[in-house]
Amino acid sequence: MSVILGMVEADKIVIAGDMRASTKEGKMISDESAKVNVINTGLAMASAGSLAIENAIMMDVNSQSGKENMTTDRLVELIGNFYKRVVENKIDGIYALPFYCLIAGKGKDSRPHLINAGKFKNGFGAQDVPMALYYPIDVEQDKCNQIFAANYRTCQTEFCERTIRQISEISNVVSPTGSKWEYDILKGKGQLITF
């Protein structure tokens, strides 16, 4: 599993992820696999874990009419429905795969949200959070948390870029390149930035 992160600030929500795809054993496949998917101008998702699950969810998203008006709530519902189908059809191999995501943007209540969602021990779950970090499989959580906190305190403008680059220096499954999506709360629009 690679690295994704997100946080809510006074005027924006930011989600980001690196670009490395690797096998579950940690063997690199590519450094061109974006973890941030833009759904519309007011909604995006950063994901970590199974690329097959991410692709299946994005196929569901792209098949929706009205995708340009989709909200955080609807995206959570789509992911929850995906997991319901997996359980109902007893697709244990898919259910066992790790998948976590950070969903950012406008909710049906027209308010901004950062939602931490994924398949946890008790099944699919989702909740609003002020910040989140999913760390790579080959680095201790505490070390990643220290990098995250230090960069947030000292380097607000390049917080995501610095955090991902520094984690890539100690991880074989994280690339120093990535992308971030910044949602401007006042404008109600997001922008994708690669680094």
C-alpha positions in Angstrom: 0.0 0.0 0.0 1.2 3.4 -0.9 0.7 6.8 0.8 -2.3 9.2 0.6 -3.1 12.1 2.9 -5.6 14.9 3.4 -6.6 17.7 5.6 -9.2 20.4 6.1 -8.0 24.0 6.5 -10.0 27.2 7.0 -10.3 27.9 3.3 -9.6 24.6 1.5 -9.4 20.9 1.6 -6.4 19.1 0.2 -6.0 15.4 -0.7 -2.8 14.0 -2.2 -1.0 10.8 -3.1 2.1 9.5 -4.7 2.3 7.9 -8.2 3.9 4.5 -7.5 2.0 1.3 -8.2 3.5 -1.9 -6.7 2.6 -5.5 -6.1 1.4 -6.5 -2.6 5.0 -7.8 -2.0 6.3 -4.3 -2.7 7.8 -4.8 -6.2 7.5 -1.6 -8.2 5.2 -1.8 -11.3 5.1 1.9 -12.3 5.6 5.5 -11.1 2.8 6.8 -13.3 -0.2 5.6 -11.3 -2.1 8.6 -10.0 -3.8 8.0 -6.7 -6.0 11.1 -7.0 -9.2 10.8 -9.1 -11.1 13.9 -10.0 -14.8 13.2 -10.3 -16.0 16.7 -11.0 -15.1 20.3 -10.1 -16.3 19.8 -6.6 -15.4 16.2 -5.8 -12.2 14.1 -5.8 -11.0 10.9 -4.2 -7.5 9.7 -3.3 -7.1 6.0 -2.8 -4.6 3.5 -1.5 -4.6 -0.3 -1.6 -6.0 -2.4 -4.4 -5.9 -0.8 -7.8 -8.5 -3.4 -9.0 -11.0 -2.0 -6.4 -10.1 1.6 -7.3 -10.7 0.8 -11.0 -14.1 -1.0 -10.3 -15.3 2.0 -8.2 -14.2 4.5 -10.8 -16.1 2.4 -13.4 -19.2 2.7 -11.2 -18.6 6.5 -10.9 -18.1 7.0 -14.6 -21.3 5.1 -15.4 -23.5 7.4 -13.4 -25.6 10.0 -15.1 -25.2 13.4 -13.4 -21.6 12.6 -12.5 -20.9 16.3 -12.9 -23.1 17.0 -9.8 -22.1 14.0 -7.7 -21.4 14.9 -4.0 -19.3 13.3 -1.3 -22.4 11.5 0.0 -23.2 9.9 -3.3 -19.6 8.7 -3.8 -19.7 7.1 -0.3 -23.0 5.4 -1.2 -21.5 4.1 -4.5 -18.5 2.6 -2.7 -20.7 1.1 0.0 -22.9 -0.5 -2.7 -19.8 -1.9 -4.3 -18.9 -3.7 -1.1 -22.5 -4.9 -0.6 -22.3 -6.6 -4.0 -19.0 -8.1 -3.1 -20.4 -9.6 0.1 -23.7 -10.7 -1.5 -21.8 -12.5 -4.3 -19.3 -13.9 -1.8 -16.3 -12.6 -3.7 -14.0 -13.3 -0.8 -10.8 -12.6 -2.8 -11.9 -9.1 -3.5 -13.2 -8.5 0.0 -9.9 -9.5 1.5 -7.9 -6.9 -0.5 -7.0 -3.6 1.2 -8.7 -0.4 0.0 -8.9 3.0 1.7 -9.8 6.4 0.3 -10.1 10.0 1.2 -13.0 11.8 -0.4 -13.0 15.6 -0.6 -15.4 18.1 -1.8 -19.0 19.3 -1.5 -21.7 17.2 0.2 -25.4 17.1 -0.5 -25.7 19.6 2.4 -23.6 22.0 0.2 -20.8 22.0 2.9 -17.2 20.9 2.4 -16.2 17.5 3.6 -13.1 15.3 4.0 -14.3 11.7 4.4 -12.1 8.8 5.4 -13.6 5.6 3.9 -12.6 2.1 3.2 -12.9 -1.6 4.0 -12.0 -1.8 7.7 -12.1 -4.8 10.1 -15.9 -4.6 10.5 -16.6 -4.0 6.8 -17.0 -0.8 4.8 -17.1 2.4 6.8 -16.9 6.2 6.2 -16.7 9.2 8.4 -15.8 12.9 8.3 -12.3 13.7 9.5 -10.2 16.9 9.9 -7.1 15.1 8.6 -5.8 11.6 7.6 -2.7 9.8 6.5 -2.5 6.3 5.1 1.1 5.2 5.4 3.0 2.7 3.2 3.3 -1.0 4.2 7.1 -0.8 4.6 7.4 2.2 7.0 6.2 2.5 10.6 3.2 4.6 11.2 4.9 6.8 13.8 7.7 7.8 11.4 5.1 8.8 8.8 3.1 10.7 11.4 6.2 12.6 12.4 7.0 13.6 8.8 3.3 14.6 8.3 3.2 16.8 11.5 6.6 18.4 10.9 5.8 19.5 7.4 2.4 20.8 8.4 4.0 23.0 11.1 6.9 24.3 9.0 5.8 24.2 5.3 2.2 24.9 4.7 2.5 25.8 1.0 4.3 22.6 0.0 3.0 20.4 2.8 1.8 17.5 0.6 4.8 17.6 -1.8 7.4 17.6 1.1 5.5 14.9 3.1 5.3 12.5 0.1 8.9 13.2 -1.0 10.3 12.5 2.5 8.2 9.4 2.9 9.5 8.2 -0.5 13.1 8.5 0.8 12.4 5.8 3.4 9.9 3.6 1.5 10.2 1.4 -1.6 6.5 1.6 -2.4 6.2 5.4 -2.5 7.4 7.6 -5.4 8.7 11.1 -4.9 6.2 12.3 -7.5 2.5 12.7 -7.0 -0.6 14.7 -7.3 -2.9 16.8 -5.0 -6.3 18.1 -5.4 -7.1 21.4 -3.7 -10.7 22.3 -3.1 -11.3 26.0 -2.6 -14.2 26.1 -0.1 -15.3 29.7 -1.0 -15.4 29.0 -4.7 -16.7 25.5 -4.4 -14.2 24.2 -7.0 -11.1 22.1 -6.9 -7.9 22.0 -8.9 -5.6 19.0 -9.6 -1.8 19.8 -9.3 0.9 17.3 -10.1 4.4 17.4 -8.7 
